[in-house]
Amino acid sequence: MSEKWYNRKERVWTERRQQMNFQQLSNLQYWTSLFSSPWSIAINLFDILIVAYILYRFTKAIAGTKIMILVRGVVIFVLAQVVANILGLTTISWLINQIITYGVIAAVVIFSPEIRTGLERLGRATDFFSTAQISAEEQMIRAFVKSVEYMSPRKIGALVAIQRVRTLQEYIATGIPLDANISAELLINIFIPNTPLHDGAVIIRENRIAVTSAYLPLTESTGISKEFGTRHRAAIGLSEVSDALTFIVSEETGGISITYNGVFKHDLTIEEFEAELRAILLPAVEEKVSFKDRLLGGWKYEKNSLYIISSLFFACILFIYATSTNFQNSNTARQVKSETYTNTITNVPIVIHYDDDQYFISGFASEVSVVLTGANRVTLASEMQESTRKFKVTADLTDASVGTIEVPLNIENLPSGLTAVATPQKITVKVGKKVKRDGMLVVPQVDQSQIDPKLQIDSITVSNERVSVTTDQETLAKIDKVIALLPTSERITGNYSGSVPLQAIDRNGVVLPAVITPFDTTMKVTTKPVAPSSSTSNSTTSSSSETSSSTKATSSKTN
């Protein structure tokens, strides 16, 4: 019993290691393929560095946001799944896989504002190669100082919050979007009393005015003096829940205040206000940073060595996993003989490209059969289903003129690895000048065999007495009338009302190609019993005569 259990466990572990490609780490051919030449070594190192840089920038972009918690959770689950796969813990591995699969979808919905903010920050990386790192902040500070210099003596109330590392998306969503460059003139105009945007807070994000009239959380502290109003309490409340810098101009006294990380400083002079802004918003040493120092900023300036090391580590893990998987798949492809599968699809519609404003086409089968051949059964099965089908059969008549034309059929958007042959490979199309006739009379028709022998038709009416017919000139000349024909599956056993199709026919009753608008109509048939004194043969003759005369009577009334 124990030997069977051991063999089963060993087999499961082997399968798990093969699934995770760990067996390739001991494969000498795999490592030889990575270091086969100096050029391949350089390419692989470049590949790792590019991936590490992307991971580093992504990590920096989401640092301090709620999505960082999500990323940490995903990493923990992935590592747990790797361990479960190695140990052969099938149930735990399946459970973690389900959590990751559906949890990521749920997280995208829940954290969509944070994801959008992180991607915006990641996309605004144009200043990475710049050597002047404080120009934008310097310009922003000057705009703040200039606007406060104007608003403070005039007692124009203002409330401005500047997003730092932690996102303020929760409060940005409550404001009116602006997304404008920062200028003193714009800030002054926003906070001028009685203007539509002066209430609420202005929120600055990425050196731009993101929104105005935003709502900020009020502090719950009871130690705030009553001389400070709602703006001050909102600024203090925001500083308690985020790392945002907020400054206020009092509407009552014109006093200048600033809050940051829960610290509230009030009654500042312009010089003190500017000094506080510079101390918080600008680096301690205002110097130009070279590209080399920027790249190594985690070691010398930003103390983010953990981000760099983590990015390099995960880049190496991804590189090993990707290359080992590719190596294993390549070997498998060489060992396994390729098989080819063939399937036939019927009733594939033909898409014809032509000038439908000038021409009318007819005389061809609208569907063909297509034989698909390929080695990928999944792709082949996908193309068999109409809902997931990518390829289409087309015919090009864009340069055609009036006449009967034989045109080849083309297969477009066919997935790679598949071949397709349409049957037939050509179709014959009649192309004519497009014409339209309005007001054509609709004649209702009912076959005598569809009527109960005990009944005869009293009257027939249609809801659309006149219709429009679109066809080519030659066909229009052949049209004798438009009929509303009761379907052969219908039987009249009393009064009847239903939708019936419309057809254009010639004098011999042959249906002609035409587009009738509307394409159907509602037919109403009233009946009455056959007179009891009539014999069966006379009744049939009489009913047939009355049906014909009723139809003529209806047509006469319509005319």
VOGU-3710 file (C-alpha; in Angstrom, 3 decimals, decimal comma):
1> msekwynrke> 0,000/0,000/0,000  2,751/2,428/0,965  4,722/1,550/-2,178  1,704/2,289/-4,394  1,140/5,573/-2,587  4,794/6,516/-3,013  4,759/5,686/-6,744  1,575/7,693/-7,253  3,027/10,671/-5,373  6,262/10,468/-7,352
11> rvwterrqqm> 4,304/10,417/-10,615  2,243/13,460/-9,565  5,382/15,387/-8,583  6,992/14,555/-11,925  3,922/15,783/-13,810  3,855/18,999/-11,767  7,537/19,663/-12,409  6,989/19,117/-16,119  4,034/21,511/-16,107  6,120/24,198/-14,393
21> nfqqlsnlqy> 9,124/23,441/-16,699  11,470/23,019/-13,724  12,993/19,962/-15,360  14,531/22,257/-17,977  16,750/23,837/-15,307  18,794/20,633/-15,217  18,789/20,277/-19,001  22,229/21,121/-20,401  20,810/21,694/-23,892  18,487/24,371/-22,528
31> wtslfsspws> 21,337/26,379/-20,968  23,485/25,855/-24,065  20,731/27,382/-26,199  20,750/30,491/-23,992  24,529/31,014/-24,172  25,276/29,650/-27,624  27,005/32,848/-28,805  27,974/36,319/-27,529  25,132/37,762/-29,586  22,516/35,507/-27,943
41> iainlfdili> 23,918/36,369/-24,505  23,628/40,098/-25,273  20,065/39,671/-26,590  19,006/37,686/-23,513  20,512/40,234/-21,114  18,830/43,046/-23,027  15,537/41,130/-22,848  15,839/40,742/-19,068  16,749/44,412/-18,561  13,808/45,629/-20,663
51> vayilyrftk> 11,364/43,455/-18,698  12,954/44,552/-15,406  12,629/48,205/-16,407  8,949/47,739/-17,309  8,294/46,010/-13,982  10,210/48,754/-12,151  8,257/51,571/-13,807  4,994/49,740/-13,202  5,837/49,223/-9,534  6,789/52,888/-9,126
61> aiagtkimil> 3,577/53,958/-10,859  1,318/52,003/-8,512  3,336/52,589/-5,346  1,152/54,106/-2,643  -2,110/53,204/-4,392  -4,700/50,610/-3,472  -3,749/48,549/-6,500  -0,363/47,846/-4,879  -2,206/45,749/-2,294  -3,839/43,830/-5,134
71> vrgvvifvla> -0,485/43,184/-6,829  1,033/41,890/-3,588  -1,912/39,552/-3,141  -1,568/38,231/-6,690  2,168/37,604/-6,197  1,479/35,691/-2,977  -1,183/33,557/-4,673  1,084/32,827/-7,658  3,935/31,754/-5,378  1,512/29,598/-3,390
81> qvvanilglt> 0,306/27,953/-6,596  3,896/27,207/-7,660  4,579/25,531/-4,314  1,295/23,599/-4,511  2,160/22,379/-8,016  5,609/21,216/-6,911  4,215/19,346/-3,893  1,344/17,848/-5,885  -1,421/19,504/-3,846  -4,052/19,160/-6,560
91> tiswlinqii> -7,035/20,593/-4,681  -5,152/23,595/-3,321  -3,607/24,259/-6,731  -7,039/24,129/-8,384  -8,558/26,395/-5,720  -5,777/28,985/-6,022  -6,056/28,889/-9,810  -9,790/29,635/-9,603  -9,178/32,485/-7,164  -6,542/34,015/-9,449
101> tygviaavvi> -8,671/33,578/-12,583  -11,870/35,126/-11,255  -10,220/37,346/-8,656  -8,297/39,275/-11,293  -11,529/39,980/-13,198  -13,248/41,163/-10,023  -10,225/43,265/-9,062  -10,220/45,037/-12,429  -13,806/46,135/-11,767  -13,263/47,039/-8,108
111> fspeirtgle> -9,948/48,848/-8,586  -10,654/50,399/-11,997  -10,061/54,008/-10,782  -6,716/53,029/-9,244  -5,723/51,066/-12,345  -6,538/54,036/-14,560  -4,543/56,362/-12,312  -1,589/53,994/-12,285  -1,581/53,658/-16,062  -1,770/57,431/-16,444
121> rlgratdffs> 1,225/57,828/-14,174  3,059/55,083/-16,042  2,309/56,722/-19,382  3,595/60,112/-18,286  7,202/58,966/-18,222  8,592/61,475/-20,707  10,533/63,225/-17,958  12,602/60,114/-17,219  15,379/61,153/-19,585  15,143/64,827/-18,681
131> taqisaeeqm> 17,975/66,481/-16,766  15,876/69,363/-15,445  13,816/67,619/-12,794  12,318/70,605/-10,934  11,121/72,906/-13,714  7,495/71,737/-13,583  7,342/71,942/-9,791  9,002/75,357/-9,819  6,457/76,675/-12,299  3,621/75,237/-10,209
141> irafvksvey> 4,935/76,846/-7,000  5,236/80,234/-8,682  1,634/79,980/-9,886  0,458/79,123/-6,359  2,396/82,007/-4,783  1,192/84,519/-7,369  -2,461/83,471/-7,012  -2,323/83,543/-3,183  -0,646/86,983/-3,283  -3,684/88,221/-5,193
151> msprkigalv> -6,422/86,383/-3,255  -5,176/86,828/0,326  -5,473/90,664/0,647  -8,824/90,571/-1,175  -10,164/87,783/1,098  -10,987/85,476/-1,782  -11,501/82,026/-0,273  -9,528/79,180/-1,852  -8,877/75,484/-1,209  -6,245/73,621/-3,270
161> aiqrvrtlqe> -5,115/69,999/-2,725  -1,987/68,624/-4,416  -1,840/64,860/-4,949  1,461/63,309/-3,883  2,126/59,548/-3,890  -1,263/58,281/-2,723  -4,045/58,723/-5,217  -6,915/61,147/-4,605  -9,131/59,496/-7,212  -11,907/58,996/-4,654
171> yiatgiplda> -12,207/62,770/-4,244  -11,362/63,639/-7,854  -14,454/61,690/-8,878  -16,652/64,156/-6,935  -15,416/67,231/-8,798  -15,892/68,832/-12,195  -13,181/67,645/-14,660  -10,896/70,386/-15,975  -7,483/68,848/-16,846  -5,824/72,227/-17,432
181> nisaellini> -2,348/73,664/-17,062  -1,702/75,403/-13,757  -1,619/79,193/-13,889  -2,228/81,920/-11,335  -4,825/83,565/-13,545  -6,861/80,373/-13,866  -6,768/79,686/-10,115  -7,890/83,251/-9,357  -10,780/82,996/-11,817  -11,894/79,683/-10,337
191> fipntplhdg> -12,159/81,058/-6,785  -13,691/84,458/-7,606  -16,925/84,607/-5,529  -20,206/83,719/-7,247  -18,498/81,932/-10,146  -19,833/78,433/-10,956  -16,611/76,684/-9,842  -15,633/78,603/-6,706  -17,225/76,173/-4,216  -15,278/73,082/-3,208
201> aviirenria> -11,621/72,230/-3,732  -9,257/72,310/-6,685  -7,228/69,075/-6,910  -3,823/69,083/-8,599  -2,572/65,831/-10,143  0,597/65,355/-12,207  1,217/69,138/-12,276  -2,203/69,803/-13,826  -5,533/71,010/-12,488  -7,498/67,753/-12,534
211> vtsaylplte> -10,869/68,945/-11,178  -12,594/71,823/-9,446  -15,500/71,902/-6,979  -14,378/68,607/-5,408  -15,567/67,434/-2,000  -12,939/66,629/0,651  -13,459/64,698/3,920  -13,960/66,854/7,009  -11,778/66,195/10,030  -13,412/64,560/13,039
221> stgiskefgt> -10,950/66,152/15,438  -12,550/68,251/18,193  -9,400/70,235/18,885  -9,816/72,588/15,921  -10,581/76,193/16,827  -14,026/77,452/15,858  -12,447/80,377/14,025  -11,547/77,993/11,216  -14,305/77,219/8,751  -15,249/74,336/6,485
231> rhraaiglse> -12,309/74,831/4,107  -9,809/74,424/6,934  -11,583/71,370/8,348  -11,685/69,774/4,886  -7,963/70,423/4,374  -7,098/68,919/7,769  -9,385/65,948/7,086  -7,636/65,228/3,782  -4,194/65,432/5,405  -5,298/62,810/7,935
241> vsdaltfivs> -6,178/60,203/5,286  -3,588/60,933/2,572  -0,161/62,430/1,949  -1,629/65,310/-0,093  -0,437/68,884/0,436  -3,332/71,328/0,871  -3,325/75,107/1,233  -6,195/77,428/2,158  -6,963/81,116/1,819  -9,532/82,200/4,413
251> eetggisity> -12,608/83,973/3,092  -13,084/85,697/6,465  -9,567/86,929/7,268  -7,546/86,312/4,114  -5,152/84,205/6,220  -2,955/81,631/4,494  -2,841/78,085/5,898  -1,242/74,821/4,839  -1,741/71,167/5,881  0,460/68,150/5,218
261> ngvfkhdlti> 0,548/64,718/6,886  -1,785/65,876/9,653  0,244/69,043/10,411  -1,744/72,300/10,227  0,063/75,639/9,899  -1,965/78,852/9,711  -1,558/82,615/9,438  1,499/82,259/7,191  3,115/85,142/5,352  3,680/84,903/1,618
271> eefeaelrai> 7,367/84,181/2,232  6,579/81,442/4,763  3,976/79,978/2,438  6,452/79,812/-0,449  9,108/78,285/1,803  6,704/75,556/2,933  5,786/74,734/-0,662  9,432/74,489/-1,675  10,324/72,355/1,315  7,625/69,814/0,502
281> llpaveekvs> 7,325/69,880/-3,284  10,972/70,329/-4,307  13,904/67,968/-3,647  16,223/68,892/-0,780  19,051/69,601/-3,225  17,871/71,456/-6,334  20,332/70,184/-8,904  20,140/68,699/-12,355  20,067/64,916/-12,344  21,833/63,010/-15,090
291> fkdrllggwk> 20,328/60,000/-16,834  22,773/57,719/-15,027  21,790/59,113/-11,621  18,119/58,902/-12,602  18,537/55,251/-13,548  20,341/54,523/-10,253  18,092/56,868/-8,325  16,872/53,979/-6,195  20,357/53,719/-4,695  21,391/57,334/-4,434
301> yeknslyiis> 18,280/59,483/-4,309  14,962/57,680/-4,020  15,967/54,745/-1,752  14,046/52,323/-3,926  16,628/49,554/-4,179  13,931/47,059/-3,186  11,961/47,954/-6,307  15,032/47,474/-8,520  16,055/44,159/-6,952  12,483/42,846/-7,055
311> slffacilfi> 12,100/43,896/-10,686  15,337/42,152/-11,687  14,379/39,023/-9,736  10,935/38,686/-11,295  12,322/39,564/-14,739  14,768/36,659/-14,424  11,977/34,331/-13,266  9,788/35,349/-16,215  12,718/34,962/-18,615  13,494/31,439/-17,391
321> yatstnfqns> 9,843/30,413/-17,492  9,265/31,849/-20,983  12,451/30,450/-22,528  12,058/27,013/-20,908  8,460/26,808/-22,090  9,515/27,780/-25,603  12,365/25,237/-25,502  10,018/22,481/-24,340  7,390/23,337/-26,957  10,016/23,366/-29,705
331> ntarqvkset> 11,223/19,899/-28,714  7,665/18,623/-28,526  6,874/20,042/-31,955  9,890/18,283/-33,430  8,999/14,975/-31,790  5,275/14,879/-32,492  4,205/14,253/-36,054  1,939/16,938/-37,397  -1,629/15,849/-38,198  -3,978/17,523/-40,628
341> ytntitnvpi> -7,745/17,763/-40,164  -10,406/18,580/-42,734  -13,943/19,854/-42,211  -16,628/21,028/-44,617  -18,868/23,993/-43,844  -22,101/24,413/-45,791  -24,294/27,461/-46,272  -21,491/30,002/-45,926  -22,886/33,385/-47,075  -21,184/35,275/-49,900
351> vihydddqyf> -20,313/38,931/-49,296  -20,356/40,806/-52,610  -18,646/44,177/-52,895  -20,316/46,387/-55,517  -21,786/49,848/-56,039  -25,281/49,272/-54,676  -26,257/52,876/-55,387  -26,040/52,333/-59,166  -26,405/48,598/-59,728  -28,718/45,732/-58,815
361> isgfasevsv> -27,303/42,190/-58,787  -29,140/38,881/-59,112  -28,958/35,397/-60,567  -26,437/33,833/-58,184  -26,469/31,455/-55,217  -26,048/33,462/-52,025  -24,297/30,624/-50,146  -21,443/28,204/-50,865  -19,663/25,283/-49,217  -16,125/25,701/-47,858
371> vltganrvtl> -13,602/22,938/-47,124  -11,207/23,892/-44,302  -7,908/22,092/-43,722  -5,448/22,630/-40,865  -3,428/21,054/-38,079  -4,883/23,164/-35,256  -8,127/21,525/-34,189  -9,049/24,384/-31,850  -8,797/26,985/-34,621  -10,618/24,660/-36,989
381> asemqestrk> -13,459/24,155/-34,514  -13,681/27,908/-33,955  -14,096/28,518/-37,695  -16,801/25,859/-37,902  -19,039/27,878/-35,569  -20,758/30,848/-37,196  -20,610/32,872/-33,959  -16,788/32,603/-33,705  -15,955/32,449/-37,415  -13,375/34,944/-38,677
391> fkvtadltda> -13,061/34,114/-42,375  -15,576/35,175/-44,995  -16,227/34,414/-48,657  -16,244/37,507/-50,869  -16,678/38,480/-54,517  -15,378/41,768/-55,903  -17,688/43,585/-58,347  -16,531/47,119/-57,587  -15,324/47,615/-61,194  -18,168/45,693/-62,846
401> svgtievpln> -20,526/47,113/-65,469  -23,960/46,089/-66,773  -24,104/42,496/-68,001  -23,625/38,902/-66,894  -20,259/38,464/-65,199  -18,363/35,434/-63,918  -16,452/36,406/-60,792  -14,062/34,301/-58,659  -14,709/33,830/-54,939  -12,065/34,914/-52,428
411> ienlpsglta> -11,450/33,767/-48,837  -10,615/36,694/-46,527  -9,438/36,862/-42,871  -8,506/33,177/-42,820  -6,514/32,346/-39,636  -2,909/31,330/-40,164  -2,348/27,597/-40,430  -5,618/26,968/-42,266  -6,352/26,534/-45,957  -9,800/26,926/-47,504
421> vatpqkitvk> -11,417/25,961/-50,809  -14,865/27,271/-51,752  -17,293/25,207/-53,864  -18,080/26,561/-56,399  -14,957/28,675/-56,828  -16,746/31,067/-59,212  -20,259/32,463/-59,468  -22,164/34,063/-62,334  -23,810/37,363/-61,442  -26,254/39,428/-63,455
431> vgkkvkrdgm> -25,511/43,153/-63,042  -28,133/45,684/-64,115  -28,891/49,363/-63,726  -30,682/49,867/-60,443  -34,222/51,273/-60,721  -37,073/51,732/-58,285  -40,819/51,975/-58,873  -43,125/53,232/-56,138  -46,840/52,579/-55,725  -47,100/49,135/-57,316
441> lvvpqvdqsq> -50,395/47,414/-56,539  -50,409/44,326/-54,291  -52,708/41,494/-55,454  -53,641/38,886/-52,795  -53,748/35,241/-53,894  -55,066/32,115/-52,155  -54,866/28,617/-53,666  -58,246/26,832/-53,681  -56,651/23,717/-52,151  -55,841/25,688/-49,000
451> idpklqidsi> -59,543/26,420/-48,278  -61,796/24,116/-46,273  -64,249/22,468/-48,741  -67,144/23,591/-46,559  -66,121/27,256/-46,879  -65,862/29,824/-49,591  -64,019/33,162/-49,559  -66,115/36,208/-48,918  -63,332/38,849/-49,177  -59,538/39,267/-49,109
461> tvsnervsvt> -57,702/42,424/-48,027  -54,059/43,358/-47,407  -52,627/46,015/-45,075  -50,159/47,365/-47,654  -52,050/47,952/-50,861  -49,118/49,588/-52,672  -45,396/48,952/-52,313  -42,010/49,987/-53,743  -40,065/47,604/-55,984  -36,291/47,848/-56,517
471> tdqetlakid> -34,631/45,785/-59,256  -32,767/46,246/-62,554  -34,263/47,861/-65,670  -34,661/44,621/-67,614  -36,427/42,825/-64,764  -38,700/45,791/-64,023  -40,059/45,634/-67,573  -41,012/41,965/-67,051  -42,874/42,466/-63,755  -46,597/41,918/-64,250
481> kviallptse> -47,702/42,390/-60,658  -46,759/42,057/-56,995  -48,642/39,292/-55,206  -49,288/38,578/-51,541  -49,208/34,777/-51,523  -50,597/32,732/-48,653  -47,878/30,249/-47,557  -48,542/26,679/-48,694  -48,346/25,465/-45,094  -51,378/27,549/-44,110
491> ritgnysgsv> -54,933/26,165/-44,211  -58,056/28,333/-44,066  -60,664/26,788/-41,785  -62,333/30,076/-40,880  -61,512/33,755/-40,944  -57,752/34,221/-41,333  -55,304/37,040/-40,496  -51,533/36,714/-40,772  -48,302/38,017/-42,256  -47,550/36,820/-45,806
501> plqaidrngv> -44,554/37,477/-48,095  -44,663/39,667/-51,186  -43,314/38,513/-54,558  -42,863/40,121/-57,959  -43,960/37,820/-60,826  -44,180/37,996/-64,624  -47,201/37,108/-66,779  -46,368/33,405/-66,535  -46,245/33,468/-62,734  -42,455/33,162/-62,545
511> vlpavitpfd> -40,963/34,884/-59,484  -38,522/37,638/-60,484  -35,529/38,962/-58,475  -36,542/42,192/-56,769  -36,435/43,917/-53,410  -39,945/44,827/-52,261  -40,454/47,436/-49,551  -42,046/46,429/-47,247  -41,181/42,777/-47,856  -44,406/41,422/-46,312
521> ttmkvttkpv> -47,984/42,443/-45,544  -50,878/41,382/-43,341  -53,535/39,412/-45,229  -57,090/39,158/-43,890  -59,456/36,548/-45,349  -63,134/36,377/-44,423  -65,085/33,223/-45,279  -68,648/32,001/-45,389  -70,227/28,553/-45,571  -70,891/26,954/-48,935
531> apssstsnst> -74,591/26,970/-49,847  -76,115/23,585/-48,788  -78,023/23,148/-52,087  -74,815/23,102/-54,102  -73,292/19,773/-55,087  -69,687/19,013/-54,384  -68,538/19,672/-57,931  -70,640/22,783/-58,358  -69,505/24,018/-54,939  -65,899/23,650/-55,910
541> tssssetsss> -66,479/25,443/-59,191  -68,504/28,160/-57,511  -65,895/28,635/-54,757  -63,143/28,885/-57,308  -65,169/31,399/-59,298  -66,022/33,403/-56,176  -62,380/33,370/-55,038  -61,300/34,759/-58,365  -64,085/37,336/-58,449  -63,379/38,318/-54,809
551> tkatssktn> -59,743/38,841/-55,610  -60,662/40,907/-58,643  -63,153/42,872/-56,588  -60,523/43,646/-53,979  -58,055/44,676/-56,643  -60,696/46,834/-58,288  -61,465/48,535/-54,962  -57,786/49,100/-54,355  -57,322/50,664/-57,791
//
